[in-house]
Structure formats: C-alpha cells, structure tokens
Amino acid sequence: MEKFDFERAYADYIVVAAEENGVNVIGLTRGKDTRLHHTEIIDKGEVLIAQFTEQTSAIKVRGKAKIYCSHGIIESGSRQGGHP
C-alpha cells in the first residue's frame, strides 16, 4: 500500500465565488466508494475556500460560480440548466 502524501494533499485549495444565490459546494470522499460527506450553500457575493484533504478527493459545484484554483479560473453554469 502506498503511503499517503499529506503535504501534497493539503496544499490544494480552491476558492468558490458565488454569482447567484443557492450555489451548492459538495465535498466527495476518497476511497473505494465515493460518497458525499459535506455540503455548503453559498449566496451571491459569498466566497468559500475549500481544501482537498485526506477525506476529500473531489469537490462538486452546482450553480453559477467562479472557481479559482491552481489550474486557473473555471466558471460553472447556472442551477437553472440542470438535467432534462
């Protein structure tokens, strides 16, 4: 089994800046089964700073927001789009 690299995992942060009310930021777990482990709802003008950790391997953003990370700025779509 590979040793977990804490220094690398704890170095990755993202900033989510809501551009509409009710933006969902969802933390997903690591491991054999990926599961939701934390949800935050932020409103227009609010900012959430999130970190990838030993437990968090993915972060899903639902709603219109800008996500700032080491890869640049990513814009998510509106909650109104949704699945058909």
C-alpha positions as CSV (number, residue, x, y, z in Angstrom):
1,M,0.0,0.0,0.0
2,E,1.3,3.4,-1.0
3,K,2.0,6.0,1.8
4,F,-0.4,8.9,1.6
5,D,1.4,12.2,0.8
6,F,-0.1,14.6,3.3
7,E,2.0,17.6,2.3
8,R,0.8,17.4,-1.3
9,A,-2.9,16.7,-0.5
10,Y,-3.2,19.6,2.0
11,A,-1.6,22.0,-0.5
12,D,-4.5,22.1,-2.9
13,Y,-7.2,24.8,-2.2
14,I,-9.9,26.2,-4.3
15,V,-12.0,29.3,-3.9
16,V,-15.6,29.3,-5.0
17,A,-17.2,32.7,-5.6
18,A,-21.0,32.5,-5.9
19,E,-22.5,34.5,-8.8
20,E,-26.1,33.6,-7.8
21,N,-27.9,32.6,-4.7
22,G,-28.1,29.0,-3.6
23,V,-24.8,27.7,-5.1
24,N,-24.0,24.2,-3.7
25,V,-20.5,23.2,-2.9
26,I,-20.3,19.4,-2.3
27,G,-17.3,17.6,-0.9
28,L,-16.8,13.9,-2.0
29,T,-14.9,11.3,-0.2
30,R,-11.8,9.3,-1.2
31,G,-11.7,5.5,-1.2
32,K,-13.3,2.5,-2.7
33,D,-16.8,4.2,-2.7
34,T,-17.0,7.9,-3.5
35,R,-19.7,9.5,-1.2
36,L,-20.9,12.9,-0.4
37,H,-19.5,14.0,3.0
38,H,-20.2,17.7,3.3
39,T,-22.4,20.3,1.6
40,E,-22.4,24.1,1.8
41,I,-24.8,26.5,0.2
42,I,-23.5,30.0,-0.6
43,D,-25.3,33.1,-1.9
44,K,-24.3,35.7,-4.5
45,G,-21.2,37.6,-3.3
46,E,-20.2,34.9,-0.8
47,V,-16.9,33.1,-1.1
48,L,-16.0,29.6,0.2
49,I,-12.4,28.4,0.5
50,A,-12.2,24.7,0.2
51,Q,-9.3,22.3,0.6
52,F,-8.6,18.8,-0.7
53,T,-7.7,16.6,2.3
54,E,-7.2,13.0,3.3
55,Q,-11.0,12.6,3.2
56,T,-11.9,14.9,0.3
57,S,-10.9,13.8,-3.2
58,A,-13.4,15.8,-5.3
59,I,-15.5,19.0,-4.9
60,K,-18.6,19.5,-7.0
61,V,-20.1,23.0,-7.6
62,R,-23.7,23.3,-8.6
63,G,-24.8,26.7,-9.6
64,K,-23.3,29.8,-11.2
65,A,-19.9,30.5,-9.7
66,K,-16.3,31.2,-10.4
67,I,-13.8,28.6,-9.1
68,Y,-10.3,29.8,-8.6
69,C,-7.6,27.1,-8.3
70,S,-4.0,26.3,-9.4
71,H,-5.4,25.5,-12.9
72,G,-6.8,28.9,-13.4
73,I,-10.4,30.3,-13.2
74,I,-13.3,27.9,-14.0
75,E,-16.8,29.1,-14.5
76,S,-19.7,26.8,-13.6
77,G,-23.1,27.1,-15.1
78,S,-26.5,28.1,-13.7
79,R,-28.6,25.9,-11.5
80,Q,-31.4,26.6,-14.0
81,G,-29.6,24.4,-16.6
82,G,-30.0,21.1,-14.8
83,H,-30.6,17.7,-16.3
84,P,-33.5,17.2,-18.7
